[in-house]
């Protein structure tokens, strides 16, 4: 069915997952289930308050998702300006792999969040620190593994999408090792922001999301090729994530010193 078939398959995929969740909540969940909405003025006010609080905590997660869009937008604009269609084709392949890297970081952050937030609520700081330490170690290990994959097998990854003789393929093969230097800090930052969400430090989590998604990323794309040459466009994400990681570490150390 061509593109139409791909669209229908995507809808079936999303609908199947949604039906599974609704069926579980309606018929199988024991501790979490759908309840009738209370329509009293007090109940509605409490519901609105809770929704507002959830939105406030979730803004950093929204910005994390938006970072992917800004990365693709700025990358396409800058690659088109300096390398033309071939550069955009090469960068598009990197963009195909980025959501997988994002999912790894997001999985680590979301796996740690319920444990951290639960123990934070109980005031068990030791368990919070142990869980965060494990999450950070996992982030570094996964980031290193992804970086090594991009450095050792760029040709294999690129040839899944492009013919080896295409100029865009050679640009991507050269750029992948540079691009992958960002992934350790990319996953680390997602994990750290998830930690700040879990312990209700809403403002820092929003600030760090803005730093990596806008404040550092956009200027990096603009100035890296101007200062270091067009081949260094690939390092723009690294600059943004590395600078954000420095800010996260500095803030964390400041909190430790303040607590002492």
C-alpha positions as CSV (number, residue, x, y, z in Angstrom):
1,X,0.0,0.0,0.0
2,X,3.0,2.3,-0.2
3,X,3.1,5.4,2.0
4,X,-0.6,5.0,2.8
5,X,0.1,1.5,4.2
6,X,2.9,2.9,6.4
7,X,0.6,5.6,7.8
8,X,-2.1,3.0,8.5
9,X,0.5,0.7,10.2
10,X,1.6,3.6,12.4
11,X,-2.0,4.3,13.5
12,X,-2.6,0.6,14.2
13,X,0.6,0.6,16.4
14,X,-0.5,3.6,18.4
15,X,-4.1,2.4,18.8
16,X,-3.0,-1.0,19.9
17,X,-0.9,0.4,22.7
18,X,-3.7,2.7,23.8
19,X,-6.3,0.0,23.9
20,X,-4.0,-2.2,26.0
21,X,-3.5,0.6,28.6
22,X,-7.2,1.4,28.8
23,X,-8.1,-2.3,29.1
24,X,-5.6,-2.8,31.8
25,X,-6.8,0.2,33.8
26,X,-10.5,-0.7,33.3
27,X,-10.4,-4.5,34.1
28,X,-7.1,-5.7,35.4
29,X,-5.4,-3.1,37.6
30,X,-5.6,-3.7,41.3
31,X,-3.9,-0.6,42.9
32,X,-4.5,1.9,40.0
33,X,-7.8,2.2,38.2
34,X,-10.2,4.7,36.6
35,X,-12.6,6.4,39.0
36,X,-15.6,8.6,38.6
37,X,-14.7,12.3,38.5
38,X,-16.0,14.3,41.5
39,X,-17.8,17.4,40.3
40,X,-17.9,19.4,43.5
41,X,-16.2,22.8,43.5
42,X,-13.5,21.7,46.0
43,X,-12.7,18.5,44.1
44,X,-12.4,20.3,40.8
45,X,-10.1,22.9,42.3
46,X,-7.9,20.2,43.8
47,X,-7.8,18.4,40.4
48,X,-6.8,21.7,38.6
49,X,-4.1,22.2,41.3
50,X,-2.7,18.8,40.8
51,X,-2.8,19.1,37.0
52,X,-0.9,22.4,37.3
53,X,1.7,20.9,39.5
54,X,2.1,18.0,37.1
55,X,2.6,20.4,34.2
56,X,5.1,22.4,36.2
57,X,7.2,19.3,37.0
58,X,6.8,18.0,33.4
59,X,7.9,21.2,31.6
60,X,11.6,19.9,31.6
61,X,10.4,16.7,30.0
62,X,8.6,18.6,27.4
63,X,11.7,20.7,26.7
64,X,13.7,17.5,26.5
65,X,11.5,16.3,23.7
66,X,11.6,19.7,22.0
67,X,15.4,19.5,22.0
68,X,15.2,16.8,19.4
69,X,13.1,19.0,17.2
70,X,15.4,22.0,17.6
71,X,18.4,19.8,16.9
72,X,16.9,18.6,13.6
73,X,15.8,22.1,12.6
74,X,19.0,23.9,13.3
75,X,21.1,21.0,11.9
76,X,19.2,21.0,8.6
77,X,19.5,24.8,8.2
78,X,23.2,24.9,9.0
79,X,24.1,21.8,7.0
80,X,22.1,23.2,4.0
81,X,24.0,26.5,4.2
82,X,27.5,25.0,4.3
83,X,27.2,21.6,2.6
84,X,24.0,21.7,0.6
85,X,21.7,18.8,0.0
86,X,24.4,16.2,0.5
87,X,25.1,17.6,4.0
88,X,21.4,17.6,4.9
89,X,21.2,14.0,3.7
90,X,24.2,13.0,5.9
91,X,22.7,14.8,8.9
92,X,19.3,13.2,8.4
93,X,20.9,9.8,8.9
94,X,22.3,11.0,12.2
95,X,18.8,12.2,13.1
96,X,17.4,8.8,12.5
97,X,19.6,7.4,15.2
98,X,19.2,10.2,17.7
99,X,15.8,9.1,19.0
100,X,17.3,5.7,19.9
101,X,20.0,7.5,22.0
102,X,17.3,9.7,23.5
103,X,15.3,6.6,24.4
104,X,18.3,5.1,26.2
105,X,18.7,8.2,28.3
106,X,15.0,8.6,28.9
107,X,14.7,5.0,30.0
108,X,17.4,5.4,32.6
109,X,15.9,8.6,33.9
110,X,12.3,7.2,34.0
111,X,13.5,4.0,35.7
112,X,15.2,5.9,38.5
113,X,12.5,8.5,38.9
114,X,9.9,6.5,40.9
115,X,12.5,5.0,43.2
116,X,14.1,8.4,43.8
117,X,10.9,10.3,44.3
118,X,9.4,7.7,46.6
119,X,12.5,7.6,48.9
120,X,12.8,11.4,48.7
121,X,9.3,11.7,50.0
122,X,10.2,9.4,52.9
123,X,13.3,11.4,53.6
124,X,15.6,8.5,52.9
125,X,18.5,10.5,51.4
126,X,20.9,7.5,51.4
127,X,18.6,5.5,49.1
128,X,18.1,8.6,46.9
129,X,21.9,9.0,46.5
130,X,22.5,5.3,45.8
131,X,19.8,5.2,43.1
132,X,21.2,8.4,41.5
133,X,24.7,7.0,41.6
134,X,23.6,3.8,39.9
135,X,21.6,5.8,37.3
136,X,24.7,8.0,36.5
137,X,27.0,5.0,36.1
138,X,24.4,3.4,33.8
139,X,24.2,6.7,31.8
140,X,28.0,6.8,31.3
141,X,28.2,3.1,30.4
142,X,25.4,3.3,27.9
143,X,26.7,6.6,26.5
144,X,30.2,5.1,26.0
145,X,28.7,2.0,24.3
146,X,26.8,4.1,21.8
147,X,29.8,6.3,21.1
148,X,32.0,3.3,20.5
149,X,29.4,1.9,18.1
150,X,29.3,5.1,16.1
151,X,33.1,5.3,16.0
152,X,33.8,1.7,15.0
153,X,31.0,1.0,12.6
154,X,29.9,4.3,10.9
155,X,30.0,2.7,7.4
156,X,27.7,-0.1,8.4
157,X,25.2,2.4,10.0
158,X,25.3,4.8,7.1
159,X,24.9,2.1,4.4
160,X,21.6,1.0,5.9
161,X,20.2,4.2,4.4
162,X,22.6,5.3,1.6
163,X,24.6,3.8,-1.2
164,X,28.3,3.8,-0.4
165,X,29.2,5.8,-3.5
166,X,27.0,8.8,-2.6
167,X,28.7,11.9,-1.4
168,X,26.3,12.3,1.5
169,X,27.3,8.8,2.7
170,X,31.0,9.8,2.8
171,X,30.1,13.0,4.7
172,X,28.1,11.0,7.2
173,X,30.8,8.4,7.7
174,X,33.3,11.1,8.4
175,X,30.9,13.0,10.7
176,X,29.5,10.1,12.8
177,X,32.6,9.7,15.1
178,X,32.5,13.5,15.8
179,X,28.8,13.5,16.3
180,X,28.9,10.6,18.7
181,X,31.2,12.4,21.2
182,X,28.0,14.1,22.5
183,X,26.3,10.9,23.5
184,X,27.9,10.3,26.9
185,X,26.9,13.9,28.0
186,X,23.6,13.6,26.2
187,X,22.5,10.6,28.2
188,X,24.1,12.0,31.4
189,X,22.1,15.2,31.1
190,X,18.8,13.5,30.6
191,X,19.5,11.4,33.7
192,X,20.5,14.4,35.8
193,X,17.4,16.4,34.7
194,X,15.2,13.4,35.6
195,X,16.9,13.4,39.1
196,X,16.1,17.1,39.7
197,X,12.5,16.4,38.6
198,X,12.3,13.5,41.1
199,X,13.4,15.6,44.1
200,X,11.1,18.5,43.1
201,X,13.8,20.9,42.0
202,X,11.6,22.2,39.2
203,X,13.5,25.4,38.3
204,X,16.9,23.7,37.9
205,X,15.4,21.0,35.7
206,X,13.8,23.6,33.5
207,X,16.9,25.7,33.3
208,X,19.2,22.8,32.3
209,X,16.6,21.6,29.7
210,X,16.7,25.1,28.2
211,X,20.5,25.2,28.3
212,X,20.9,22.0,26.3
213,X,18.0,22.6,24.0
214,X,18.2,26.3,23.2
215,X,20.8,28.4,25.0
216,X,23.9,26.3,24.1
217,X,22.6,24.3,21.1
218,X,21.5,27.1,18.8
219,X,24.7,29.3,19.2
220,X,26.8,26.1,18.8
221,X,25.3,25.4,15.4
222,X,25.8,29.0,14.3
223,X,29.3,29.6,15.5
224,X,31.1,26.2,15.2
225,X,31.3,26.2,11.4
226,X,32.2,29.9,11.3
227,X,35.1,29.5,13.8
228,X,36.4,25.9,13.1
229,X,35.2,25.1,9.6
230,X,32.2,23.3,8.2
231,X,33.3,19.8,9.2
232,X,33.0,20.9,12.9
233,X,29.2,21.3,12.6
234,X,29.1,17.7,13.7
235,X,30.5,18.8,17.1
236,X,27.7,21.3,17.8
237,X,25.6,18.8,19.9
238,X,28.8,17.9,21.8
239,X,29.4,21.5,22.7
240,X,25.9,22.0,23.9
241,X,25.7,18.8,26.0
242,X,29.2,19.2,27.4
243,X,28.5,22.8,28.5
244,X,25.2,21.7,30.1
245,X,26.9,18.8,31.9
246,X,29.4,21.3,33.4
247,X,26.5,23.4,34.6
248,X,24.8,20.4,36.1
249,X,28.0,19.3,37.9
250,X,28.7,22.8,39.2
251,X,25.1,23.2,40.5
252,X,25.3,19.8,42.2
253,X,28.6,20.6,43.9
254,X,27.2,24.0,45.0
255,X,24.2,22.2,46.6
256,X,26.6,19.8,48.4
257,X,28.7,22.7,49.7
258,X,25.6,24.6,50.8
259,X,24.2,21.6,52.6
260,X,27.5,21.1,54.5
